[in-house]
Amino acid sequence: MKYRVLIEQDEDGVYVATVPSLPGCITQGATRKEALTNVREAIQAYIESLEKHGEPIPPPITEEVIEI
C-alpha cells in the first residue's frame, strides 16, 4: 500500500513527517532522509497495531492532478 506523507521542517530544524490517512501517525528526524526512514517504520507499526486489534486499515489517500 502507498500512503501520502507530508514532511515539514519545524522552527528547530527538525523534519516532521505525518501521514494524513492514518490519524496520529507522526514522527520526526534530524534530516529529511531520517524522517522518511522513521515514517516508514511508524506506518508499519500503525498498521500492525490495527491488525492486532481487529480494526480496519484506512485506505491510502489518492491524488488526482487536474490540468486547466
mmCIF file as Biopython writes it, N, C-alpha, C and O atoms, coordinates in Angstrom:
data_model
#
loop_
_atom_site.group_PDB
_atom_site.id
_atom_site.type_symbol
_atom_site.label_atom_id
_atom_site.label_alt_id
_atom_site.label_comp_id
_atom_site.label_asym_id
_atom_site.label_entity_id
_atom_site.label_seq_id
_atom_site.pdbx_PDB_ins_code
_atom_site.Cartn_x
_atom_site.Cartn_y
_atom_site.Cartn_z
_atom_site.occupancy
_atom_site.B_iso_or_equiv
_atom_site.auth_seq_id
_atom_site.auth_asym_id
_atom_site.pdbx_PDB_model_num
ATOM 1   N N  . MET A ? 1  ? 0.829   -1.167 0.000   1.0 0.0 1  A 1 
ATOM 2   C CA . MET A ? 1  ? 0.000   0.000  0.000   1.0 0.0 1  A 1 
ATOM 3   C C  . MET A ? 1  ? 0.882   1.242  0.000   1.0 0.0 1  A 1 
ATOM 4   O O  . MET A ? 1  ? 1.976   1.240  0.564   1.0 0.0 1  A 1 
ATOM 5   N N  . LYS A ? 2  ? 0.406   2.275  -0.622  1.0 0.0 2  A 1 
ATOM 6   C CA . LYS A ? 2  ? 1.150   3.532  -0.653  1.0 0.0 2  A 1 
ATOM 7   C C  . LYS A ? 2  ? 0.369   4.582  0.117   1.0 0.0 2  A 1 
ATOM 8   O O  . LYS A ? 2  ? -0.846  4.705  -0.037  1.0 0.0 2  A 1 
ATOM 9   N N  . TYR A ? 3  ? 1.069   5.331  0.938   1.0 0.0 3  A 1 
ATOM 10  C CA . TYR A ? 3  ? 0.463   6.400  1.709   1.0 0.0 3  A 1 
ATOM 11  C C  . TYR A ? 3  ? 1.185   7.711  1.431   1.0 0.0 3  A 1 
ATOM 12  O O  . TYR A ? 3  ? 2.408   7.752  1.303   1.0 0.0 3  A 1 
ATOM 13  N N  . ARG A ? 4  ? 0.410   8.765  1.343   1.0 0.0 4  A 1 
ATOM 14  C CA . ARG A ? 4  ? 0.989   10.095 1.155   1.0 0.0 4  A 1 
ATOM 15  C C  . ARG A ? 4  ? 1.569   10.542 2.491   1.0 0.0 4  A 1 
ATOM 16  O O  . ARG A ? 4  ? 0.928   10.406 3.533   1.0 0.0 4  A 1 
ATOM 17  N N  . VAL A ? 5  ? 2.776   11.072 2.453   1.0 0.0 5  A 1 
ATOM 18  C CA . VAL A ? 5  ? 3.468   11.549 3.646   1.0 0.0 5  A 1 
ATOM 19  C C  . VAL A ? 5  ? 3.780   13.027 3.453   1.0 0.0 5  A 1 
ATOM 20  O O  . VAL A ? 5  ? 4.283   13.437 2.407   1.0 0.0 5  A 1 
ATOM 21  N N  . LEU A ? 6  ? 3.478   13.814 4.466   1.0 0.0 6  A 1 
ATOM 22  C CA . LEU A ? 6  ? 3.811   15.237 4.439   1.0 0.0 6  A 1 
ATOM 23  C C  . LEU A ? 6  ? 5.022   15.461 5.329   1.0 0.0 6  A 1 
ATOM 24  O O  . LEU A ? 6  ? 5.045   15.027 6.481   1.0 0.0 6  A 1 
ATOM 25  N N  . ILE A ? 7  ? 6.019   16.134 4.795   1.0 0.0 7  A 1 
ATOM 26  C CA . ILE A ? 7  ? 7.237   16.410 5.566   1.0 0.0 7  A 1 
ATOM 27  C C  . ILE A ? 7  ? 7.433   17.915 5.620   1.0 0.0 7  A 1 
ATOM 28  O O  . ILE A ? 7  ? 7.473   18.594 4.594   1.0 0.0 7  A 1 
ATOM 29  N N  . GLU A ? 8  ? 7.554   18.419 6.841   1.0 0.0 8  A 1 
ATOM 30  C CA . GLU A ? 8  ? 7.780   19.845 7.051   1.0 0.0 8  A 1 
ATOM 31  C C  . GLU A ? 8  ? 8.920   20.020 8.046   1.0 0.0 8  A 1 
ATOM 32  O O  . GLU A ? 8  ? 9.090   19.225 8.970   1.0 0.0 8  A 1 
ATOM 33  N N  . GLN A ? 9  ? 9.676   21.050 7.840   1.0 0.0 9  A 1 
ATOM 34  C CA . GLN A ? 9  ? 10.753  21.362 8.768   1.0 0.0 9  A 1 
ATOM 35  C C  . GLN A ? 9  ? 10.207  22.347 9.800   1.0 0.0 9  A 1 
ATOM 36  O O  . GLN A ? 9  ? 9.665   23.390 9.435   1.0 0.0 9  A 1 
ATOM 37  N N  . ASP A ? 10 ? 10.348  22.018 11.099  1.0 0.0 10 A 1 
ATOM 38  C CA . ASP A ? 10 ? 9.814   22.902 12.122  1.0 0.0 10 A 1 
ATOM 39  C C  . ASP A ? 10 ? 10.806  24.016 12.443  1.0 0.0 10 A 1 
ATOM 40  O O  . ASP A ? 10 ? 11.877  24.106 11.843  1.0 0.0 10 A 1 
ATOM 41  N N  . GLU A ? 11 ? 10.431  24.856 13.394  1.0 0.0 11 A 1 
ATOM 42  C CA . GLU A ? 11 ? 11.247  26.027 13.720  1.0 0.0 11 A 1 
ATOM 43  C C  . GLU A ? 11 ? 12.603  25.669 14.321  1.0 0.0 11 A 1 
ATOM 44  O O  . GLU A ? 11 ? 13.515  26.496 14.331  1.0 0.0 11 A 1 
ATOM 45  N N  . ASP A ? 12 ? 12.739  24.438 14.821  1.0 0.0 12 A 1 
ATOM 46  C CA . ASP A ? 12 ? 14.017  23.987 15.376  1.0 0.0 12 A 1 
ATOM 47  C C  . ASP A ? 12 ? 14.890  23.270 14.346  1.0 0.0 12 A 1 
ATOM 48  O O  . ASP A ? 12 ? 15.996  22.829 14.659  1.0 0.0 12 A 1 
ATOM 49  N N  . GLY A ? 13 ? 14.380  23.155 13.109  1.0 0.0 13 A 1 
ATOM 50  C CA . GLY A ? 13 ? 15.144  22.491 12.061  1.0 0.0 13 A 1 
ATOM 51  C C  . GLY A ? 13 ? 14.901  21.000 11.963  1.0 0.0 13 A 1 
ATOM 52  O O  . GLY A ? 13 ? 15.518  20.322 11.142  1.0 0.0 13 A 1 
ATOM 53  N N  . VAL A ? 14 ? 14.005  20.479 12.795  1.0 0.0 14 A 1 
ATOM 54  C CA . VAL A ? 14 ? 13.679  19.060 12.785  1.0 0.0 14 A 1 
ATOM 55  C C  . VAL A ? 14 ? 12.649  18.808 11.687  1.0 0.0 14 A 1 
ATOM 56  O O  . VAL A ? 14 ? 11.739  19.613 11.488  1.0 0.0 14 A 1 
ATOM 57  N N  . TYR A ? 15 ? 12.791  17.692 10.977  1.0 0.0 15 A 1 
ATOM 58  C CA . TYR A ? 15 ? 11.836  17.329 9.934   1.0 0.0 15 A 1 
ATOM 59  C C  . TYR A ? 15 ? 10.736  16.467 10.553  1.0 0.0 15 A 1 
ATOM 60  O O  . TYR A ? 15 ? 11.008  15.428 11.154  1.0 0.0 15 A 1 
ATOM 61  N N  . VAL A ? 16 ? 9.496   16.916 10.397  1.0 0.0 16 A 1 
ATOM 62  C CA . VAL A ? 16 ? 8.341   16.231 10.965  1.0 0.0 16 A 1 
ATOM 63  C C  . VAL A ? 16 ? 7.556   15.599 9.819   1.0 0.0 16 A 1 
ATOM 64  O O  . VAL A ? 16 ? 7.203   16.272 8.851   1.0 0.0 16 A 1 
ATOM 65  N N  . ALA A ? 17 ? 7.287   14.293 9.937   1.0 0.0 17 A 1 
ATOM 66  C CA . ALA A ? 17 ? 6.559   13.558 8.900   1.0 0.0 17 A 1 
ATOM 67  C C  . ALA A ? 17 ? 5.224   13.088 9.462   1.0 0.0 17 A 1 
ATOM 68  O O  . ALA A ? 17 ? 5.170   12.469 10.525  1.0 0.0 17 A 1 
ATOM 69  N N  . THR A ? 18 ? 4.143   13.390 8.735   1.0 0.0 18 A 1 
ATOM 70  C CA . THR A ? 18 ? 2.815   12.949 9.121   1.0 0.0 18 A 1 
ATOM 71  C C  . THR A ? 18 ? 2.177   12.188 7.965   1.0 0.0 18 A 1 
ATOM 72  O O  . THR A ? 18 ? 2.511   12.400 6.800   1.0 0.0 18 A 1 
ATOM 73  N N  . VAL A ? 19 ? 1.254   11.300 8.316   1.0 0.0 19 A 1 
ATOM 74  C CA . VAL A ? 19 ? 0.538   10.504 7.324   1.0 0.0 19 A 1 
ATOM 75  C C  . VAL A ? 19 ? -0.938  10.861 7.452   1.0 0.0 19 A 1 
ATOM 76  O O  . VAL A ? 19 ? -1.607  10.370 8.362   1.0 0.0 19 A 1 
ATOM 77  N N  . PRO A ? 20 ? -1.471  11.714 6.551   1.0 0.0 20 A 1 
ATOM 78  C CA . PRO A ? 20 ? -2.839  12.201 6.689   1.0 0.0 20 A 1 
ATOM 79  C C  . PRO A ? 20 ? -3.914  11.117 6.796   1.0 0.0 20 A 1 
ATOM 80  O O  . PRO A ? 20 ? -4.900  11.307 7.508   1.0 0.0 20 A 1 
ATOM 81  N N  . SER A ? 21 ? -3.750  10.007 6.119   1.0 0.0 21 A 1 
ATOM 82  C CA . SER A ? 21 ? -4.798  8.982  6.147   1.0 0.0 21 A 1 
ATOM 83  C C  . SER A ? 21 ? -4.706  8.069  7.365   1.0 0.0 21 A 1 
ATOM 84  O O  . SER A ? 21 ? -5.574  7.220  7.566   1.0 0.0 21 A 1 
ATOM 85  N N  . LEU A ? 22 ? -3.658  8.234  8.186   1.0 0.0 22 A 1 
ATOM 86  C CA . LEU A ? 22 ? -3.508  7.450  9.410   1.0 0.0 22 A 1 
ATOM 87  C C  . LEU A ? 22 ? -3.444  8.422  10.591  1.0 0.0 22 A 1 
ATOM 88  O O  . LEU A ? 22 ? -2.357  8.853  10.974  1.0 0.0 22 A 1 
ATOM 89  N N  . PRO A ? 23 ? -4.591  8.767  11.167  1.0 0.0 23 A 1 
ATOM 90  C CA . PRO A ? 23 ? -4.631  9.778  12.235  1.0 0.0 23 A 1 
ATOM 91  C C  . PRO A ? 23 ? -3.666  9.458  13.376  1.0 0.0 23 A 1 
ATOM 92  O O  . PRO A ? 23 ? -3.657  8.352  13.915  1.0 0.0 23 A 1 
ATOM 93  N N  . GLY A ? 24 ? -2.865  10.445 13.724  1.0 0.0 24 A 1 
ATOM 94  C CA . GLY A ? 24 ? -1.914  10.281 14.811  1.0 0.0 24 A 1 
ATOM 95  C C  . GLY A ? 24 ? -0.594  9.651  14.414  1.0 0.0 24 A 1 
ATOM 96  O O  . GLY A ? 24 ? 0.302   9.517  15.248  1.0 0.0 24 A 1 
ATOM 97  N N  . CYS A ? 25 ? -0.457  9.265  13.160  1.0 0.0 25 A 1 
ATOM 98  C CA . CYS A ? 25 ? 0.799   8.668  12.690  1.0 0.0 25 A 1 
ATOM 99  C C  . CYS A ? 25 ? 1.743   9.811  12.319  1.0 0.0 25 A 1 
ATOM 100 O O  . CYS A ? 25 ? 1.642   10.405 11.246  1.0 0.0 25 A 1 
ATOM 101 N N  . ILE A ? 26 ? 2.652   10.095 13.233  1.0 0.0 26 A 1 
ATOM 102 C CA . ILE A ? 26 ? 3.566   11.222 13.072  1.0 0.0 26 A 1 
ATOM 103 C C  . ILE A ? 26 ? 4.918   10.827 13.651  1.0 0.0 26 A 1 
ATOM 104 O O  . ILE A ? 26 ? 4.991   10.103 14.643  1.0 0.0 26 A 1 
ATOM 105 N N  . THR A ? 27 ? 5.977   11.303 13.029  1.0 0.0 27 A 1 
ATOM 106 C CA . THR A ? 27 ? 7.326   11.032 13.521  1.0 0.0 27 A 1 
ATOM 107 C C  . THR A ? 27 ? 8.223   12.170 13.085  1.0 0.0 27 A 1 
ATOM 108 O O  . THR A ? 27 ? 7.761   13.124 12.459  1.0 0.0 27 A 1 
ATOM 109 N N  . GLN A ? 28 ? 9.488   12.080 13.407  1.0 0.0 28 A 1 
ATOM 110 C CA . GLN A ? 28 ? 10.418  13.149 13.036  1.0 0.0 28 A 1 
ATOM 111 C C  . GLN A ? 28 ? 11.809  12.590 12.816  1.0 0.0 28 A 1 
ATOM 112 O O  . GLN A ? 28 ? 12.079  11.420 13.089  1.0 0.0 28 A 1 
ATOM 113 N N  . GLY A ? 29 ? 12.687  13.448 12.318  1.0 0.0 29 A 1 
ATOM 114 C CA . GLY A ? 29 ? 14.076  13.075 12.118  1.0 0.0 29 A 1 
ATOM 115 C C  . GLY A ? 29 ? 14.937  14.318 11.996  1.0 0.0 29 A 1 
ATOM 116 O O  . GLY A ? 29 ? 14.442  15.403 11.690  1.0 0.0 29 A 1 
ATOM 117 N N  . ALA A ? 30 ? 16.216  14.154 12.236  1.0 0.0 30 A 1 
ATOM 118 C CA . ALA A ? 30 ? 17.149  15.272 12.144  1.0 0.0 30 A 1 
ATOM 119 C C  . ALA A ? 30 ? 17.338  15.707 10.692  1.0 0.0 30 A 1 
ATOM 120 O O  . ALA A ? 30 ? 17.652  16.866 10.418  1.0 0.0 30 A 1 
ATOM 121 N N  . THR A ? 31 ? 17.143  14.764 9.762   1.0 0.0 31 A 1 
ATOM 122 C CA . THR A ? 31 ? 17.250  15.064 8.335   1.0 0.0 31 A 1 
ATOM 123 C C  . THR A ? 31 ? 15.974  14.574 7.643   1.0 0.0 31 A 1 
ATOM 124 O O  . THR A ? 31 ? 15.199  13.808 8.215   1.0 0.0 31 A 1 
ATOM 125 N N  . ARG A ? 32 ? 15.774  15.022 6.425   1.0 0.0 32 A 1 
ATOM 126 C CA . ARG A ? 32 ? 14.617  14.569 5.646   1.0 0.0 32 A 1 
ATOM 127 C C  . ARG A ? 32 ? 14.688  13.050 5.444   1.0 0.0 32 A 1 
ATOM 128 O O  . ARG A ? 32 ? 13.677  12.356 5.551   1.0 0.0 32 A 1 
ATOM 129 N N  . LYS A ? 33 ? 15.883  12.547 5.153   1.0 0.0 33 A 1 
ATOM 130 C CA . LYS A ? 33 ? 16.062  11.115 4.934   1.0 0.0 33 A 1 
ATOM 131 C C  . LYS A ? 33 ? 15.719  10.328 6.200   1.0 0.0 33 A 1 
ATOM 132 O O  . LYS A ? 33 ? 15.053  9.296  6.126   1.0 0.0 33 A 1 
ATOM 133 N N  . GLU A ? 34 ? 16.162  10.802 7.334   1.0 0.0 34 A 1 
ATOM 134 C CA . GLU A ? 34 ? 15.863  10.131 8.597   1.0 0.0 34 A 1 
ATOM 135 C C  . GLU A ? 34 ? 14.360  10.157 8.888   1.0 0.0 34 A 1 
ATOM 136 O O  . GLU A ? 34 ? 13.802  9.172  9.374   1.0 0.0 34 A 1 
ATOM 137 N N  . ALA A ? 35 ? 13.712  11.274 8.594   1.0 0.0 35 A 1 
ATOM 138 C CA . ALA A ? 35 ? 12.263  11.368 8.797   1.0 0.0 35 A 1 
ATOM 139 C C  . ALA A ? 35 ? 11.532  10.362 7.912   1.0 0.0 35 A 1 
ATOM 140 O O  . ALA A ? 35 ? 10.559  9.750  8.353   1.0 0.0 35 A 1 
ATOM 141 N N  . LEU A ? 36 ? 11.986  10.181 6.670   1.0 0.0 36 A 1 
ATOM 142 C CA . LEU A ? 36 ? 11.364  9.197  5.775   1.0 0.0 36 A 1 
ATOM 143 C C  . LEU A ? 36 ? 11.564  7.774  6.287   1.0 0.0 36 A 1 
ATOM 144 O O  . LEU A ? 36 ? 10.642  6.960  6.238   1.0 0.0 36 A 1 
ATOM 145 N N  . THR A ? 37 ? 12.745  7.478  6.771   1.0 0.0 37 A 1 
ATOM 146 C CA . THR A ? 37 ? 13.001  6.147  7.339   1.0 0.0 37 A 1 
ATOM 147 C C  . THR A ? 37 ? 12.095  5.912  8.541   1.0 0.0 37 A 1 
ATOM 148 O O  . THR A ? 37 ? 11.488  4.849  8.675   1.0 0.0 37 A 1 
ATOM 149 N N  . ASN A ? 38 ? 12.008  6.908  9.410   1.0 0.0 38 A 1 
ATOM 150 C CA . ASN A ? 38 ? 11.194  6.780  10.615  1.0 0.0 38 A 1 
ATOM 151 C C  . ASN A ? 38 ? 9.708   6.654  10.293  1.0 0.0 38 A 1 
ATOM 152 O O  . ASN A ? 38 ? 8.990   5.913  10.964  1.0 0.0 38 A 1 
ATOM 153 N N  . VAL A ? 39 ? 9.242   7.372  9.274   1.0 0.0 39 A 1 
ATOM 154 C CA . VAL A ? 39 ? 7.811   7.320  8.967   1.0 0.0 39 A 1 
ATOM 155 C C  . VAL A ? 39 ? 7.446   5.973  8.346   1.0 0.0 39 A 1 
ATOM 156 O O  . VAL A ? 39 ? 6.327   5.496  8.539   1.0 0.0 39 A 1 
ATOM 157 N N  . ARG A ? 40 ? 8.347   5.361  7.618   1.0 0.0 40 A 1 
ATOM 158 C CA . ARG A ? 40 ? 8.080   4.004  7.108   1.0 0.0 40 A 1 
ATOM 159 C C  . ARG A ? 40 ? 7.856   3.041  8.273   1.0 0.0 40 A 1 
ATOM 160 O O  . ARG A ? 40 ? 6.921   2.241  8.261   1.0 0.0 40 A 1 
ATOM 161 N N  . GLU A ? 41 ? 8.722   3.130  9.270   1.0 0.0 41 A 1 
ATOM 162 C CA . GLU A ? 41 ? 8.587   2.287  10.455  1.0 0.0 41 A 1 
ATOM 163 C C  . GLU A ? 41 ? 7.298   2.597  11.210  1.0 0.0 41 A 1 
ATOM 164 O O  . GLU A ? 41 ? 6.633   1.688  11.706  1.0 0.0 41 A 1 
ATOM 165 N N  . ALA A ? 42 ? 6.944   3.885  11.299  1.0 0.0 42 A 1 
ATOM 166 C CA . ALA A ? 42 ? 5.732   4.288  12.005  1.0 0.0 42 A 1 
ATOM 167 C C  . ALA A ? 42 ? 4.481   3.757  11.298  1.0 0.0 42 A 1 
ATOM 168 O O  . ALA A ? 42 ? 3.540   3.309  11.951  1.0 0.0 42 A 1 
ATOM 169 N N  . ILE A ? 43 ? 4.473   3.810  9.963   1.0 0.0 43 A 1 
ATOM 170 C CA . ILE A ? 43 ? 3.338   3.286  9.197   1.0 0.0 43 A 1 
ATOM 171 C C  . ILE A ? 43 ? 3.196   1.787  9.436   1.0 0.0 43 A 1 
ATOM 172 O O  . ILE A ? 43 ? 2.093   1.293  9.674   1.0 0.0 43 A 1 
ATOM 173 N N  . GLN A ? 44 ? 4.301   1.071  9.373   1.0 0.0 44 A 1 
ATOM 174 C CA . GLN A ? 44 ? 4.257   -0.382 9.599   1.0 0.0 44 A 1 
ATOM 175 C C  . GLN A ? 44 ? 3.726   -0.706 10.994  1.0 0.0 44 A 1 
ATOM 176 O O  . GLN A ? 44 ? 2.880   -1.588 11.146  1.0 0.0 44 A 1 
ATOM 177 N N  . ALA A ? 45 ? 4.213   -0.005 12.005  1.0 0.0 45 A 1 
ATOM 178 C CA . ALA A ? 45 ? 3.763   -0.245 13.376  1.0 0.0 45 A 1 
ATOM 179 C C  . ALA A ? 45 ? 2.289   0.111  13.541  1.0 0.0 45 A 1 
ATOM 180 O O  . ALA A ? 45 ? 1.555   -0.588 14.240  1.0 0.0 45 A 1 
ATOM 181 N N  . TYR A ? 46 ? 1.861   1.177  12.910  1.0 0.0 46 A 1 
ATOM 182 C CA . TYR A ? 46 ? 0.464   1.623  12.981  1.0 0.0 46 A 1 
ATOM 183 C C  . TYR A ? 46 ? -0.451  0.545  12.399  1.0 0.0 46 A 1 
ATOM 184 O O  . TYR A ? 46 ? -1.448  0.169  13.014  1.0 0.0 46 A 1 
ATOM 185 N N  . ILE A ? 47 ? -0.107  0.057  11.220  1.0 0.0 47 A 1 
ATOM 186 C CA . ILE A ? 47 ? -0.920  -0.958 10.553  1.0 0.0 47 A 1 
ATOM 187 C C  . ILE A ? 47 ? -0.908  -2.264 11.347  1.0 0.0 47 A 1 
ATOM 188 O O  . ILE A ? 47 ? -1.948  -2.909 11.483  1.0 0.0 47 A 1 
ATOM 189 N N  . GLU A ? 48 ? 0.237   -2.655 11.866  1.0 0.0 48 A 1 
ATOM 190 C CA . GLU A ? 48 ? 0.324   -3.867 12.691  1.0 0.0 48 A 1 
ATOM 191 C C  . GLU A ? 48 ? -0.577  -3.756 13.920  1.0 0.0 48 A 1 
ATOM 192 O O  . GLU A ? 48 ? -1.226  -4.730 14.304  1.0 0.0 48 A 1 
ATOM 193 N N  . SER A ? 49 ? -0.619  -2.581 14.533  1.0 0.0 49 A 1 
ATOM 194 C CA . SER A ? 49 ? -1.466  -2.372 15.703  1.0 0.0 49 A 1 
ATOM 195 C C  . SER A ? 49 ? -2.946  -2.484 15.327  1.0 0.0 49 A 1 
ATOM 196 O O  . SER A ? 49 ? -3.730  -3.091 16.056  1.0 0.0 49 A 1 
ATOM 197 N N  . LEU A ? 50 ? -3.324  -1.895 14.188  1.0 0.0 50 A 1 
ATOM 198 C CA . LEU A ? 50 ? -4.715  -2.003 13.735  1.0 0.0 50 A 1 
ATOM 199 C C  . LEU A ? 50 ? -5.091  -3.466 13.516  1.0 0.0 50 A 1 
ATOM 200 O O  . LEU A ? 50 ? -6.155  -3.913 13.946  1.0 0.0 50 A 1 
ATOM 201 N N  . GLU A ? 51 ? -4.216  -4.199 12.850  1.0 0.0 51 A 1 
ATOM 202 C CA . GLU A ? 51 ? -4.481  -5.620 12.575  1.0 0.0 51 A 1 
ATOM 203 C C  . GLU A ? 51 ? -4.594  -6.412 13.876  1.0 0.0 51 A 1 
ATOM 204 O O  . GLU A ? 51 ? -5.476  -7.259 14.013  1.0 0.0 51 A 1 
ATOM 205 N N  . LYS A ? 52 ? -3.715  -6.142 14.819  1.0 0.0 52 A 1 
ATOM 206 C CA . LYS A ? 52 ? -3.710  -6.850 16.096  1.0 0.0 52 A 1 
ATOM 207 C C  . LYS A ? 52 ? -5.021  -6.647 16.851  1.0 0.0 52 A 1 
ATOM 208 O O  . LYS A ? 52 ? -5.511  -7.554 17.524  1.0 0.0 52 A 1 
ATOM 209 N N  . HIS A ? 53 ? -5.581  -5.444 16.729  1.0 0.0 53 A 1 
ATOM 210 C CA . HIS A ? 53 ? -6.812  -5.111 17.447  1.0 0.0 53 A 1 
ATOM 211 C C  . HIS A ? 53 ? -8.072  -5.302 16.597  1.0 0.0 53 A 1 
ATOM 212 O O  . HIS A ? 53 ? -9.167  -4.932 17.019  1.0 0.0 53 A 1 
ATOM 213 N N  . GLY A ? 54 ? -7.917  -5.876 15.409  1.0 0.0 54 A 1 
ATOM 214 C CA . GLY A ? 54 ? -9.063  -6.138 14.556  1.0 0.0 54 A 1 
ATOM 215 C C  . GLY A ? 54 ? -9.723  -4.898 13.986  1.0 0.0 54 A 1 
ATOM 216 O O  . GLY A ? 54 ? -10.898 -4.923 13.619  1.0 0.0 54 A 1 
ATOM 217 N N  . GLU A ? 55 ? -8.978  -3.833 13.913  1.0 0.0 55 A 1 
ATOM 218 C CA . GLU A ? 55 ? -9.500  -2.568 13.375  1.0 0.0 55 A 1 
ATOM 219 C C  . GLU A ? 55 ? -9.278  -2.514 11.863  1.0 0.0 55 A 1 
ATOM 220 O O  . GLU A ? 55 ? -8.318  -3.094 11.355  1.0 0.0 55 A 1 
ATOM 221 N N  . PRO A ? 56 ? -10.158 -1.822 11.149  1.0 0.0 56 A 1 
ATOM 222 C CA . PRO A ? 56 ? -9.964  -1.701 9.702   1.0 0.0 56 A 1 
ATOM 223 C C  . PRO A ? 56 ? -8.768  -0.806 9.372   1.0 0.0 56 A 1 
ATOM 224 O O  . PRO A ? 56 ? -8.471  0.148  10.092  1.0 0.0 56 A 1 
ATOM 225 N N  . ILE A ? 57 ? -8.103  -1.127 8.291   1.0 0.0 57 A 1 
ATOM 226 C CA . ILE A ? 57 ? -6.965  -0.336 7.833   1.0 0.0 57 A 1 
ATOM 227 C C  . ILE A ? 57 ? -7.487  0.727  6.870   1.0 0.0 57 A 1 
ATOM 228 O O  . ILE A ? 57 ? -8.088  0.393  5.849   1.0 0.0 57 A 1 
ATOM 229 N N  . PRO A ? 58 ? -7.261  2.015  7.189   1.0 0.0 58 A 1 
ATOM 230 C CA . PRO A ? 58 ? -7.729  3.074  6.300   1.0 0.0 58 A 1 
ATOM 231 C C  . PRO A ? 58 ? -7.069  2.964  4.923   1.0 0.0 58 A 1 
ATOM 232 O O  . PRO A ? 58 ? -5.883  2.651  4.818   1.0 0.0 58 A 1 
ATOM 233 N N  . PRO A ? 59 ? -7.840  3.222  3.882   1.0 0.0 59 A 1 
ATOM 234 C CA . PRO A ? 59 ? -7.240  3.189  2.545   1.0 0.0 59 A 1 
ATOM 235 C C  . PRO A ? 59 ? -6.284  4.364  2.369   1.0 0.0 59 A 1 
ATOM 236 O O  . PRO A ? 59 ? -6.422  5.389  3.036   1.0 0.0 59 A 1 
ATOM 237 N N  . PRO A ? 60 ? -5.326  4.212  1.478   1.0 0.0 60 A 1 
ATOM 238 C CA . PRO A ? 60 ? -4.417  5.332  1.221   1.0 0.0 60 A 1 
ATOM 239 C C  . PRO A ? 60 ? -5.171  6.482  0.558   1.0 0.0 60 A 1 
ATOM 240 O O  . PRO A ? 60 ? -6.203  6.277  -0.081  1.0 0.0 60 A 1 
ATOM 241 N N  . ILE A ? 61 ? -4.650  7.665  0.716   1.0 0.0 61 A 1 
ATOM 242 C CA . ILE A ? 61 ? -5.230  8.831  0.057   1.0 0.0 61 A 1 
ATOM 243 C C  . ILE A ? 61 ? -4.690  8.878  -1.357  1.0 0.0 61 A 1 
ATOM 244 O O  . ILE A ? 61 ? -3.481  8.788  -1.571  1.0 0.0 61 A 1 
ATOM 245 N N  . THR A ? 62 ? -5.567  9.017  -2.304  1.0 0.0 62 A 1 
ATOM 246 C CA . THR A ? 62 ? -5.121  9.130  -3.686  1.0 0.0 62 A 1 
ATOM 247 C C  . THR A ? 62 ? -5.278  10.574 -4.134  1.0 0.0 62 A 1 
ATOM 248 O O  . THR A ? 62 ? -6.165  11.291 -3.671  1.0 0.0 62 A 1 
ATOM 249 N N  . GLU A ? 63 ? -4.428  10.975 -5.016  1.0 0.0 63 A 1 
ATOM 250 C CA . GLU A ? 63 ? -4.464  12.334 -5.537  1.0 0.0 63 A 1 
ATOM 251 C C  . GLU A ? 63 ? -4.684  12.294 -7.034  1.0 0.0 63 A 1 
ATOM 252 O O  . GLU A ? 63 ? -4.205  11.398 -7.730  1.0 0.0 63 A 1 
ATOM 253 N N  . GLU A ? 64 ? -5.394  13.253 -7.497  1.0 0.0 64 A 1 
ATOM 254 C CA . GLU A ? 64 ? -5.576  13.450 -8.930  1.0 0.0 64 A 1 
ATOM 255 C C  . GLU A ? 64 ? -4.981  14.794 -9.298  1.0 0.0 64 A 1 
ATOM 256 O O  . GLU A ? 64 ? -5.170  15.780 -8.585  1.0 0.0 64 A 1 
ATOM 257 N N  . VAL A ? 65 ? -4.287  14.834 -10.371 1.0 0.0 65 A 1 
ATOM 258 C CA . VAL A ? 65 ? -3.733  16.095 -10.871 1.0 0.0 65 A 1 
ATOM 259 C C  . VAL A ? 65 ? -4.626  16.545 -12.012 1.0 0.0 65 A 1 
ATOM 260 O O  . VAL A ? 65 ? -4.848  15.809 -12.973 1.0 0.0 65 A 1 
ATOM 261 N N  . ILE A ? 66 ? -5.132  17.756 -11.894 1.0 0.0 66 A 1 
ATOM 262 C CA . ILE A ? 66 ? -6.047  18.284 -12.901 1.0 0.0 66 A 1 
ATOM 263 C C  . ILE A ? 66 ? -5.381  19.457 -13.607 1.0 0.0 66 A 1 
ATOM 264 O O  . ILE A ? 66 ? -4.949  20.419 -12.973 1.0 0.0 66 A 1 
ATOM 265 N N  . GLU A ? 67 ? -5.309  19.363 -14.898 1.0 0.0 67 A 1 
ATOM 266 C CA . GLU A ? 67 ? -4.745  20.452 -15.681 1.0 0.0 67 A 1 
ATOM 267 C C  . GLU A ? 67 ? -5.884  21.328 -16.169 1.0 0.0 67 A 1 
ATOM 268 O O  . GLU A ? 67 ? -6.929  20.836 -16.595 1.0 0.0 67 A 1 
ATOM 269 N N  . ILE A ? 68 ? -5.666  22.638 -16.099 1.0 0.0 68 A 1 
ATOM 270 C CA . ILE A ? 68 ? -6.670  23.579 -16.621 1.0 0.0 68 A 1 
ATOM 271 C C  . ILE A ? 68 ? -6.052  24.543 -17.596 1.0 0.0 68 A 1 
ATOM 272 O O  . ILE A ? 68 ? -6.745  25.406 -18.134 1.0 0.0 68 A 1 
#
